[in-house]
Amino acid sequence: MFECNSTSGCDESCFNRVVGRGISLPLQVFKTVGRGWGVRSRNPIRAGTFVCEYTGVMLRDEDAEAAGLEVGSSELLTSHEGPSGVDARTQDNPELCVDASRTGSVARFVNHCCDPNLFSVFVEYSRHVHRIALFAARDILAYEELTYDYGYVVGSVQDKTLACLCGAANCRGTLV
Ligand SMILES: C[S@@+](CC[C@H](N)C(=O)[O-])C[C@H]1O[C@@H](n2cnc3c(N)ncnc32)[C@H](O)[C@@H]1O
């Protein structure tokens, strides 16, 4: 799934540009039990609806690591995998991540679930900018917590050792 962007040749009125119009849902940050802050909507959400964009500071992985951030942790959304599911790391397309550890949109408070109700979409994927947005994977009730699958690849990520408290029937047990 792709959204039109500055490289598409269309303008802002294109029906395939929903992320650029911003958040339209009454999203709330709320305190969960055991998982810190979480996000929910005061209104129900229909499947396929744009929820929010994941924003933060775009960094090259090496710069994030130099700054003491752990690439792959839950505060960094990495985007090594190109939209087609192919590993996109090349000299022309450096490894990029979005660092939401200090600043970012409401998406930085969305928790992980092994049976999530949101999915992520690459809105823009270029050499300099990776933009990622969250959409509803199914109809979501008002005040139901919004979640996506952090999708950690098994590796040396610290969060991998964190117990997952999502409560889903298919919970994998850790944040992997
Ligand atoms: C991107 S933050 C999400 C917002 C976070 N709850 C907060 O209060 O800032 C990711 C962190 O939230 C917690 N978290 C998210 N999903 C979780 C889950 N399913 N089980 C346990 N902790 C979770 C972990 O501490 C994780 O490192």
The ligand as an SDF file (V2000), in Angstrom:
LIG
                    3D

 27 29  0  0  0  0  0  0  0  0999 V2000
    7.2920    3.3580   21.8080 C   0  0  0  0  0  0  0  0  0  0  0  0
    7.0970    3.1630   23.5370 S   0  0  0  0  0  0  0  0  0  0  0  0
    5.3420    3.1280   23.6710 C   0  0  0  0  0  0  0  0  0  0  0  0
    4.8710    4.1320   24.6890 C   0  0  0  0  0  0  0  0  0  0  0  0
    5.2150    3.7620   26.1060 C   0  0  0  0  0  0  0  0  0  0  0  0
    4.1930    2.8730   26.6590 N   0  0  0  0  0  0  0  0  0  0  0  0
    5.3900    4.9980   26.9640 C   0  0  0  0  0  0  0  0  0  0  0  0
    4.8320    5.0750   28.0590 O   0  0  0  0  0  0  0  0  0  0  0  0
    6.1190    5.9160   26.5320 O   0  0  0  0  0  0  0  0  0  0  0  0
    7.5910    1.4820   23.7330 C   0  0  0  0  0  0  0  0  0  0  0  0
    7.6860    1.0140   25.1680 C   0  0  0  0  0  0  0  0  0  0  0  0
    6.3790    0.8030   25.7110 O   0  0  0  0  0  0  0  0  0  0  0  0
    6.3460   -0.4010   26.4520 C   0  0  0  0  0  0  0  0  0  0  0  0
    5.5100   -1.3740   25.7380 N   0  0  0  0  0  0  0  0  0  0  0  0
    4.9560   -1.2240   24.5110 C   0  0  0  0  0  0  0  0  0  0  0  0
    4.2320   -2.2860   24.1830 N   0  0  0  0  0  0  0  0  0  0  0  0
    4.3260   -3.1570   25.2170 C   0  0  0  0  0  0  0  0  0  0  0  0
    3.7990   -4.4570   25.4560 C   0  0  0  0  0  0  0  0  0  0  0  0
    3.0430   -5.0830   24.5910 N   0  0  0  0  0  0  0  0  0  0  0  0
    4.1290   -5.0600   26.6390 N   0  0  0  0  0  0  0  0  0  0  0  0
    4.9110   -4.4400   27.5440 C   0  0  0  0  0  0  0  0  0  0  0  0
    5.4270   -3.2040   27.3780 N   0  0  0  0  0  0  0  0  0  0  0  0
    5.1400   -2.5760   26.2180 C   0  0  0  0  0  0  0  0  0  0  0  0
    7.7740   -0.8780   26.5580 C   0  0  0  0  0  0  0  0  0  0  0  0
    8.3380   -0.2850   27.7120 O   0  0  0  0  0  0  0  0  0  0  0  0
    8.4080   -0.3010   25.3000 C   0  0  0  0  0  0  0  0  0  0  0  0
    9.8130   -0.1580   25.4240 O   0  0  0  0  0  0  0  0  0  0  0  0
  1  2  1  0
  2  3  1  0
  2 10  1  0
  3  4  1  0
  4  5  1  0
  5  6  1  0
  5  7  1  0
  7  8  2  0
  7  9  1  0
 10 11  1  0
 11 12  1  0
 11 26  1  0
 12 13  1  0
 13 14  1  0
 13 24  1  0
 14 15  1  0
 14 23  1  0
 15 16  2  0
 16 17  1  0
 17 18  1  0
 17 23  2  0
 18 19  1  0
 18 20  2  0
 20 21  1  0
 21 22  2  0
 22 23  1  0
 24 25  1  0
 24 26  1  0
 26 27  1  0
M  CHG  2   2   1   9  -1
M  END
$$$$
